[in-house]
Amino acid sequence: MWRDGRTYDAAAAAVAGTLTDAIEVILPQPCAVCGLGRGPVCRVCRALVHRWSADPVNVAPVLPHWPSDRLCIASGAYRHEFARLILAFKNGGRLDTAPVLGRALGRGLAALLRQVEGQGTQSSGARAGQAPVIIPVPSSARAFRRRGFVPSEVLARRATAPRSALSAIQGSARSKVAPVLMARRRPTHAVLDSRVRRAVGQKGLSARERSARAASSMTIGLPGLAGVMGLRPDLGNRPCILVDDVATTGSTLRESARAVEAAGGRVVGAAVLASVRLPGENCPMFSASHPADG
């Protein structure tokens, strides 16, 4: 299915992680959050990041474009030290912070799996040992060219690594990361107005504009030669979990779920690092400080 592509991606991620560790030893960087302590995240900022991401919560009820009855677990709120660390990772080139963020995402994934199992929404096959497939939400082509990596995929691999919070509750039937979601290349001028086309990512867009941009933007495929040959992964009614970095309205997650389910998968929930809004809050949904999706 996606085994060859997955092996290649995992090997590339391992090499990148080794190089990052080597550079940190030779040229230590300052803390990605405060810029003062020793990096990648100083002891004080690490404690603050943990404070903001230690209690995962279901944010589905406050995402206008995600079904309120389908779990979406956020490790924390997108603010303060947690938000600064995510931005440093995504847009500041601080890949050395991936272990800290990966652990935070792992806590959210573990909480999601416990709730999914508690609700009994997995199939009998999954309960017999078929772990859910973890599918990262892809970046846009522009974001990938700018960064050189897909944030959700890097973090998903960190979150599912051995001795993670997720592996501790899964035992031998560990979930695998399958980067089978891809951004569809299509002309946008017939769907989106000039303001949406000029926007970088989704920063500054209204909920309606975000929904329009996300509509039919995802497809399922395989990386490399397999994708060129037109081969597609067979999800075979397997339970799937979507993973992204920041949830704003849920429109990108909704479109990702549509693409996965069209390919035969069964989306049982989503896990994100952070949400711009938590249940019970009355803060505005959007502001200039909110991140660009993708």
Backbone torsions as a table, in degrees:
resi	resn	phi	psi	omega
1	MET	NA	-99.4	179.2
2	TRP	-108.4	18.7	-172.1
3	ARG	-61.1	-46.7	-176.8
4	ASP	-63.7	-46.6	178.9
5	GLY	-63.9	-37.6	-179.7
6	ARG	-66.2	-41.0	179.4
7	THR	-63.0	-42.7	179.7
8	TYR	-63.7	-45.5	-179.5
9	ASP	-64.6	-40.3	179.9
10	ALA	-65.2	-40.1	178.6
11	ALA	-64.3	-42.2	178.9
12	ALA	-63.1	-40.8	179.0
13	ALA	-65.4	-37.6	179.2
14	ALA	-66.2	-41.7	178.6
15	VAL	-63.4	-44.1	179.1
16	ALA	-61.4	-40.4	179.0
17	GLY	-65.4	-39.5	178.4
18	THR	-64.5	-43.8	178.8
19	LEU	-63.2	-40.3	178.5
20	THR	-61.8	-42.9	179.2
21	ASP	-63.6	-39.3	-179.3
22	ALA	-66.3	-42.2	178.7
23	ILE	-63.4	-37.9	-179.6
24	GLU	-64.0	-35.6	179.3
25	VAL	-68.9	-41.7	-176.1
26	ILE	-78.3	-46.1	-176.9
27	LEU	-126.2	78.6	-178.4
28	PRO	-61.3	136.1	-179.2
29	GLN	-101.2	159.3	176.6
30	PRO	-72.2	166.8	179.2
31	CYS	-56.0	132.6	-178.6
32	ALA	-69.6	-15.6	-177.4
33	VAL	-95.3	-56.4	-175.1
34	CYS	-98.9	-20.2	179.4
35	GLY	75.4	4.8	-176.0
36	LEU	-112.1	-49.0	-178.8
37	GLY	-74.4	174.6	177.6
38	ARG	-73.3	137.2	-175.5
39	GLY	-84.3	-176.4	-0.9
40	PRO	-70.0	-29.8	173.9
41	VAL	-136.5	119.5	-176.8
42	CYS	-67.2	167.5	-174.9
43	ARG	-61.1	-41.4	-178.7
44	VAL	-65.9	-48.6	-178.6
45	CYS	-67.5	-32.9	176.4
46	ARG	-61.7	-40.8	178.3
47	ALA	-66.0	-38.5	179.3
48	LEU	-69.1	-40.3	176.9
49	VAL	-61.8	-42.5	178.4
50	HIS	-62.7	-37.8	178.9
51	ARG	-59.8	-40.1	-176.7
52	TRP	-83.8	-5.7	-176.5
53	SER	-132.4	16.6	-174.5
54	ALA	-85.7	-17.4	-175.0
55	ASP	-123.9	84.2	179.8
56	PRO	-57.1	145.1	-176.7
57	VAL	-139.3	148.8	177.2
58	ASN	-79.0	115.3	-177.7
59	VAL	-103.9	8.5	-179.6
60	ALA	-53.7	-40.3	-177.9
61	PRO	-64.0	-18.9	-177.4
62	VAL	-108.3	9.4	175.0
63	LEU	-102.0	108.6	-172.6
64	PRO	-64.3	-22.1	-177.4
65	HIS	-112.3	21.1	176.2
66	TRP	-126.9	135.5	-177.6
67	PRO	-57.1	128.8	-176.8
68	SER	-68.2	-18.9	-179.5
69	ASP	-94.4	4.5	177.3
70	ARG	-112.8	124.9	-173.3
71	LEU	-59.1	136.7	168.2
72	CYS	-137.6	105.7	-174.0
73	ILE	-96.8	124.5	174.5
74	ALA	-105.6	135.3	178.7
75	SER	-67.7	-27.2	179.1
76	GLY	-171.8	-171.9	179.8
77	ALA	-92.0	146.4	-179.7
78	TYR	-82.0	87.0	180.0
79	ARG	-167.2	167.5	174.8
80	HIS	54.4	-141.7	-175.0
81	GLU	-62.6	-33.3	-179.5
82	PHE	-63.9	-45.1	179.2
83	ALA	-64.6	-41.0	180.0
84	ARG	-63.8	-37.1	179.3
85	LEU	-68.9	-41.2	178.8
86	ILE	-62.4	-43.3	179.1
87	LEU	-65.8	-37.5	177.8
88	ALA	-63.4	-38.9	178.5
89	PHE	-68.4	-48.6	-174.3
90	LYS	-73.9	-47.0	-170.2
91	ASN	-113.7	-9.5	-178.6
92	GLY	-103.8	3.4	178.7
93	GLY	71.5	18.4	-177.8
94	ARG	-91.0	69.6	177.2
95	LEU	-65.3	-18.6	178.8
96	ASP	-68.9	-10.3	177.5
97	THR	-89.2	-3.3	-176.4
98	ALA	-57.0	-38.5	179.1
99	PRO	-60.4	-39.8	-179.8
100	VAL	-66.9	-46.8	180.0
101	LEU	-69.0	-35.0	178.5
102	GLY	-62.7	-38.3	177.0
103	ARG	-65.7	-38.6	177.9
104	ALA	-63.5	-44.1	178.0
105	LEU	-64.7	-37.4	178.8
106	GLY	-60.1	-37.0	176.7
107	ARG	-63.7	-40.0	178.1
108	GLY	-66.6	-41.8	178.5
109	LEU	-64.0	-41.0	178.9
110	ALA	-63.1	-41.9	178.0
111	ALA	-63.8	-39.4	178.8
112	LEU	-63.6	-46.0	-179.5
113	LEU	-62.3	-39.5	178.6
114	ARG	-62.8	-40.5	-179.5
115	GLN	-71.3	-38.7	177.9
116	VAL	-61.7	-45.0	179.1
117	GLU	-65.7	-35.8	178.7
118	GLY	-66.4	-33.1	179.0
119	GLN	-81.2	-13.1	-179.9
120	GLY	69.0	32.9	-176.7
121	THR	-90.4	-5.7	176.3
122	GLN	-81.1	154.3	178.3
123	SER	-72.0	166.4	177.5
124	SER	-61.8	-33.6	177.7
125	GLY	-63.3	-40.6	179.5
126	ALA	-66.4	-39.2	-179.5
127	ARG	-67.8	-25.7	-179.6
128	ALA	-81.4	-0.1	177.2
129	GLY	133.7	1.6	179.6
130	GLN	-89.5	99.9	-178.0
131	ALA	-73.1	150.1	177.9
132	PRO	-62.0	147.4	174.4
133	VAL	-84.1	132.2	179.5
134	ILE	-98.7	119.1	-173.1
135	ILE	-116.4	111.9	178.5
136	PRO	-71.6	144.4	173.8
137	VAL	-77.8	128.3	-175.0
138	PRO	-75.8	159.3	172.3
139	SER	-84.0	161.1	171.7
140	SER	-68.7	161.2	179.8
141	ALA	-60.0	-39.4	-179.7
142	ARG	-65.0	-43.4	-179.6
143	ALA	-66.4	-37.7	179.5
144	PHE	-66.5	-39.7	177.7
145	ARG	-64.3	-36.0	-178.2
146	ARG	-72.4	-40.6	-174.3
147	ARG	-94.0	-38.0	-175.7
148	GLY	87.4	5.2	178.0
149	PHE	-156.2	164.9	177.6
150	VAL	-104.3	110.0	-175.0
151	PRO	-53.4	-45.3	-176.2
152	SER	-64.6	-34.5	179.9
153	GLU	-71.4	-43.7	178.5
154	VAL	-59.2	-45.0	-177.5
155	LEU	-70.7	-36.6	178.4
156	ALA	-62.7	-39.0	178.9
157	ARG	-67.9	-37.8	176.3
158	ARG	-65.4	-40.7	-176.3
159	ALA	-68.8	-24.7	-177.7
160	THR	-103.5	8.2	-179.4
161	ALA	-65.4	158.8	176.1
162	PRO	-55.9	145.2	-179.7
163	ARG	69.0	17.1	174.9
164	SER	-84.6	169.9	178.1
165	ALA	-61.5	-32.4	-179.1
166	LEU	-72.0	-46.2	-177.7
167	SER	-65.6	-26.8	-178.4
168	ALA	-66.1	-28.7	-178.2
169	ILE	-100.9	-6.9	-176.4
170	GLN	-99.3	-20.5	-179.3
171	GLY	66.7	-135.9	-176.2
172	SER	-76.3	-27.1	-178.6
173	ALA	-87.5	72.1	-175.1
174	ARG	-83.7	143.6	176.1
175	SER	-70.3	145.8	178.6
176	LYS	-111.7	147.4	176.9
177	VAL	-86.5	126.7	-178.9
178	ALA	-125.6	99.6	-179.6
179	PRO	-79.6	67.2	-175.3
180	VAL	-100.2	-8.5	176.3
181	LEU	-81.6	136.6	179.5
182	MET	-135.5	146.3	175.7
183	ALA	-75.2	127.5	-178.7
184	ARG	-77.6	134.2	175.4
185	ARG	-86.6	119.9	-179.4
186	ARG	-155.0	153.2	176.4
187	PRO	-66.6	137.8	-176.5
188	THR	-104.5	-10.8	-172.0
189	HIS	-68.4	-22.4	-179.0
190	ALA	-81.4	-13.0	-175.7
191	VAL	-111.3	-39.4	-171.1
192	LEU	-112.2	144.9	178.2
193	ASP	-76.4	174.9	-173.2
194	SER	-63.5	-33.3	-179.2
195	ARG	-64.9	-41.9	-180.0
196	VAL	-68.6	-39.0	-179.5
197	ARG	-65.8	-32.3	-178.3
198	ARG	-79.5	-18.1	-175.2
199	ALA	-66.0	144.1	174.3
200	VAL	-92.7	121.0	-173.8
201	GLY	63.0	-131.7	178.5
202	GLN	-127.4	11.3	-179.8
203	LYS	-64.1	132.3	177.3
204	GLY	88.8	-4.0	-179.6
205	LEU	-88.8	149.6	175.1
206	SER	-75.6	170.1	179.1
207	ALA	-60.1	-38.6	-179.7
208	ARG	-67.0	-40.3	179.7
209	GLU	-68.7	-37.6	175.9
210	ARG	-62.1	-42.6	179.8
211	SER	-63.7	-40.2	179.6
212	ALA	-65.7	-40.6	-179.7
213	ARG	-66.1	-37.5	-175.7
214	ALA	-77.2	-23.9	-173.6
215	ALA	-57.2	126.5	176.4
216	SER	55.8	29.0	-177.1
217	SER	-94.0	-7.6	-176.5
218	MET	-115.7	150.9	173.3
219	THR	-145.2	167.8	179.6
220	ILE	-105.7	136.3	178.9
221	GLY	-162.8	-177.9	178.6
222	LEU	-116.4	145.8	179.3
223	PRO	-75.4	160.3	172.6
224	GLY	70.7	-148.0	-174.5
225	LEU	-62.2	-36.2	-179.4
226	ALA	-59.4	-40.0	177.9
227	GLY	-68.4	-38.6	178.2
228	VAL	-62.1	-35.0	179.8
229	MET	-77.2	-4.6	177.8
230	GLY	85.6	10.9	178.7
231	LEU	-74.0	147.1	-179.1
232	ARG	-127.8	147.3	178.1
233	PRO	-70.0	144.5	177.8
234	ASP	-100.7	100.1	-178.3
235	LEU	-76.9	-19.8	167.3
236	GLY	51.1	43.6	179.2
237	ASN	62.1	22.0	178.7
238	ARG	-76.1	145.4	175.6
239	PRO	-67.1	136.5	-176.3
240	CYS	-128.5	145.0	175.6
241	ILE	-121.7	128.1	177.5
242	LEU	-87.2	144.9	179.5
243	VAL	-130.1	131.1	175.7
244	ASP	-142.3	171.3	-178.2
245	ASP	-85.9	-54.6	-176.5
246	VAL	-129.9	132.5	175.9
247	ALA	-101.6	129.6	178.6
248	THR	-113.5	-62.0	176.8
249	THR	-116.2	-18.7	-176.8
250	GLY	92.1	2.2	-177.1
251	SER	-67.1	-40.1	178.6
252	THR	-67.7	-40.6	176.6
253	LEU	-63.5	-40.5	179.6
254	ARG	-62.7	-44.2	178.8
255	GLU	-66.0	-37.5	177.2
256	SER	-63.6	-42.1	178.3
257	ALA	-63.0	-39.5	178.2
258	ARG	-59.7	-45.3	-178.5
259	ALA	-65.9	-41.1	179.9
260	VAL	-65.3	-44.0	-178.8
261	GLU	-70.4	-29.8	175.6
262	ALA	-66.7	-24.6	179.3
263	ALA	-93.4	6.8	175.5
264	GLY	101.9	-4.1	178.3
265	GLY	-78.7	168.1	-179.6
266	ARG	-127.6	102.3	-176.1
267	VAL	-76.3	117.5	-178.8
268	VAL	-99.5	-7.7	178.4
269	GLY	164.8	-178.2	179.7
270	ALA	-138.8	153.6	176.3
271	ALA	-131.6	133.3	178.9
272	VAL	-130.5	155.5	176.0
273	LEU	-63.5	-47.9	-173.1
274	ALA	-147.3	156.8	175.3
275	SER	-124.9	142.0	-179.6
276	VAL	-73.2	-11.2	179.1
277	ARG	-145.4	142.1	177.5
278	LEU	-113.2	154.7	177.4
279	PRO	-55.7	136.8	178.3
280	GLY	90.6	-5.4	179.5
281	GLU	-93.3	149.4	179.0
282	ASN	-112.5	15.1	-178.4
283	CYS	-71.4	155.1	178.5
284	PRO	-59.0	146.4	-179.2
285	MET	-71.2	-32.9	-175.0
286	PHE	-127.3	149.4	169.8
287	SER	-159.3	171.2	-177.3
288	ALA	-64.7	-18.1	-177.8
289	SER	-85.1	-6.8	-178.7
290	HIS	-73.7	147.8	-172.5
291	PRO	-75.2	157.2	171.2
292	ALA	-79.9	125.7	179.3
293	ASP	-66.8	154.7	179.0
294	GLY	82.3	NA	NA
